[in-house]
Amino acid sequence: MQIFWIKLSKLKYKDFLNNLKNQILHWDKAEIVFTPNPEILLNTLKDKEFKDILQKADYLTIDWIGIYIWLQILNSPLPHFEGGIWKIVNIILLPYYIFNLFFRRKYLYEKFWERVCGSDLTNELVKFSEEKEIKITILDPYFPKDLKKVESQKTFKNDLQRVFPKLKFDYFIYKPKEKDDIIEKICNSNSRILFSTLWMKYQEKSVVDIMEKCKNLKLGLGVGSSFDYLIWFQKRAPKIFRILWLEWLYRLFTWPKKIKRLKRLYNAIIIFSLKVIFNKKNS
């Protein structure tokens, strides 16, 4: 399956997780995992470098429930409809696609793939690393103007150690001027897993660059704000919201900058849906 020239991985979550664990333990080839969301996919339309970076991943998994609407659009059995009629029919069918999203999840999983939630995947891999005494490396972004984030970074090591007391890890704030020194330290460590939280494009680029240089690493992932949830810097949505696939709604009401969150939701739902419908030939 491809969306905007990006080939996506068809996966079952448990099989995927077990495969990554085996990869870490048995030291086969190094692998990279990215979890692009609609915002990222839209950016690849105007940023060829970003698209090329994503295509270097071994696995591209979509961590956003709305993708199942667009997968249904792209796979709609409408061979006799073309052009404008195809677009109109799919717009009419949107309520049916949304119904499937919430009430026929098993059907969607079997037809396409299972959702791989980046936060859940990070949590599972960190727990596994602690259990097997595998060292990991965490890259955090350098945002000197975000005072709340700066304060959190000062206590990050202690906060993470409190949650995972036996975990072995290196933690770096990825300052541009210190980039080469940080990469050298990672290469000289015995770390096997790299988690990058540097935000869109920068985290993916950092994973590719470091994995190419540090042969001790066997798995690299771009995980966004997943560690913020692990140390409770950000509060994750209650379990009932996650089960119902309404985590986005909880974030909307609790996000301090609601206008920015609304704009991102608008791009992810409206703009992305229209791009998929009106650019079918590109997908």
N, C-alpha and C positions, 0 to 999 in steps of 0.2 A: 504493500500500500504506500502510495506517495501523496503528499500534499505540498504544493508549491515546490516541486522537485526534491523534496526531502523524503527519503525512504525511511519509513517507520518500522519498528520491530514488532512482530506479532508474538505475544508472550503470555504465559500463564505465570502469575505472580510467584507461587511457591516454587515452581520449576526454575524460574529465573533467579530467585534468591539462592536456591541450592546450587545452581550453576556458578554463581559468583563466589559462594563459600568454597566450593571445590577449587575454583580458580586461585583463590588466595592461598589455600593450603598446599596445593600441589605444584605451584610455581611453573605453570605452563606459560603461555604467552601473556603479555600485558593486555588489558582490555580497558576501554573507556566507555562510560555511561553518561549520557546527557538526557535531561527530561524537558524538552522544549514545550512551552505553552503557546497559546495563540499569539500573544504579543511577540514572542521570539520568532515564530513562523512568519508573521507579517513583516518583521524587520529584515528577514532574509530576502524579501522581494526587492529591496532597495540597497542591500548590503551584501555584495557577492562574497567578500572576505568572510563574513559571518557564516554564510551558507557553506562555504568551503570548510570552515572550522567544524561545523556540525557534522559534515559528511565524513569526518575522520573518526567519528565515534563507532564503536562496535555495536552499541545499542542506542537507539533513540526511542524513548518511551514518553508518551504524552501523559503528564500528570495534571489533567484537567478534564472534568466530566463532560463539558460541552463538546469535546472532540467526537463523542458518539453521535451527536446530531449531524456533524459534517461528514462523518464516515457513512452515515445512512444516505445523505444527499449524494455523495460520490458513487455509492453502490446501489442507487435506486434503480429498480428493474423497469426502466422506461425506454426501451430500445427504439420505439417508434416516434418518440418525441425528440425534437431537436431545437436548438436556438431558443427563441423567446418562449415557445410553448413549454420546453423542458424547464426553464426557469420558473415560469408561472406555476406549473404543476408541483414543483418542489416547494415553492413558497406555500401553496395550499396544504401540502402534506406536513408542514412544520409541526402542527399540533400532534400529529401521529408520531413523529420522530421524538417529540418531547415526552409523549406518553410512554414510549418504549424506554426512554432514558430512566424513568422512575419506577416503572412497573414491569418491565421485561428485561431486567439487567442480565439475567442468565443467558437470554437469547443473544444480547449484544456481545457478551463475553465470548460465547461460542462462535459467533459469526466473525468477530474482529479479534480482540484480545482483551485481557484483563487489565484493569487500571493498575499502574505501578505508582503509588504515592511516594514522592521523594522523601517526605518526612518519616514515613513508616520504614522505607528502605534504609535510610540513614540510621534510624534507631536500631533496626535489626542488625545491621552490619557493625555498629559500635558495640552492641551487646555481644555479638559473636567474637569480635576482636578482644574484648575483655576476657571472655571465657577461654579463648585459645591463646591468650598472651601474645597477641599480634599487635605490633606497634603501628599507629596511624599518624598521619600529618594533617593538620587543619590550617587552611589559609583563610584569614579574615580580611575584609576590606579596610582600607585606610580612609576614614571619613572624619577628618579633624573638626569639621563644623557641626557634626552630629554629636553633641555633648552627651546625650544619653547613651549612644553607642560607645563612645570613648570610655565612659565610666564602666560600662558593662565589660569592655575588653580588659580593664584593669583587674577584674575579678574572675575572668572567664576560666582560667585554669582551675582555680579553687572551686568554682561552681560546677564545672564538668566533673572534677574529681569527687565531689560530693555525691553526684548521681551515679558515677561509675568509679568506685574507689580503687579498683585494681587495673584500670585502663592505663596502658602505656601510650603516650602521645606527645608529639611536638606541636606547638602552636605558634603561628607567625602572623603578624599584622603585615600585610603585603604592601609595603611602601615602595613606590617606584624606584627611589634611589637605592634601596637595599635589595632589589630584586635578584641580582646576580649572587650576592652573598647568601640570600635565603635558599636559592636553588642549589648552591654548592653544599650547604648544610643538609638539605634534604637528600642529595645524592650520596653523601657520606654517612647517612644514618642507616639504620636497619628497618626503616619504615616500609610497609608493604602496601598501604592504602593511602590515597591522597583525596581529601575532601576539600573542594574549593567553594567558598561562599561569596565570591567577589561580585555577584550580580551579573546581569545579562551581558553576554559576549565576553566580558573580561574573565569570568570564571572558566568558561569553556576554553578560551585562548590559553589561560594559565595552565590548565590541565594538559592540553596538547603539548605545549612547550616543555613542561616539566617531565611529562612521561617520556618524551623523546630523549631527554638527557639523563634521567635517573633510572637506570635499569633495575634498581632494587625494588621499584614500585611495580606492583602487579595489577592494581586496579585504581582507576582515577574517576572521580565523579564530580559533577557540578551540582550542588545541592541547595543553592539559594539560602534561605533563612532557616533551614532545618535545625541547625544547632541552637538557634535562638529559642526554639520550642523545647529542646532538650534541657536547657539550663533555665527555662522559664523567664527569659528576657522578654519574649512575647508569649502571651497566653494562647494556646491552641484552642480551637473550637471544641466544645463538649462533645462527647462520643456520639450522642444522639444526632448531632448535626453532621458528623462524619459518616454515620451509617446511612443517613438520608441523602447524602451528597449535597448538603447545604452549607458546607464550610465557607463558601464564598459569601453567603448571606450573613453569617456571623461576623466575618471580617469586615463586611460593609458597615455594620452597625457599631463595631468596636474600633474601627480604624480612625485615628485622630484626624487625618486629612481626608475627609469623606469625598470632597470634590475630585481629588486625585484618584481615589479608589473608583468612583463612579466613571471617570474617564477611562480607566483601564478596563472596567467591565464592559463599557460601551464598545471599546475597540475589540475586546475578546469575543463579544457576542454578536453585535450588529455588524461592525465592519468586517470581521473575519468571515461571518456567514455569507455576507454579500460577495466577498472576494471568492469564496469557494463556489458559490452558485454561478457567478458571472465569469469565472475563469476556469471552468471545468476542464478545458483542454490542457491547462497547465498542471493538472493534478492527476 
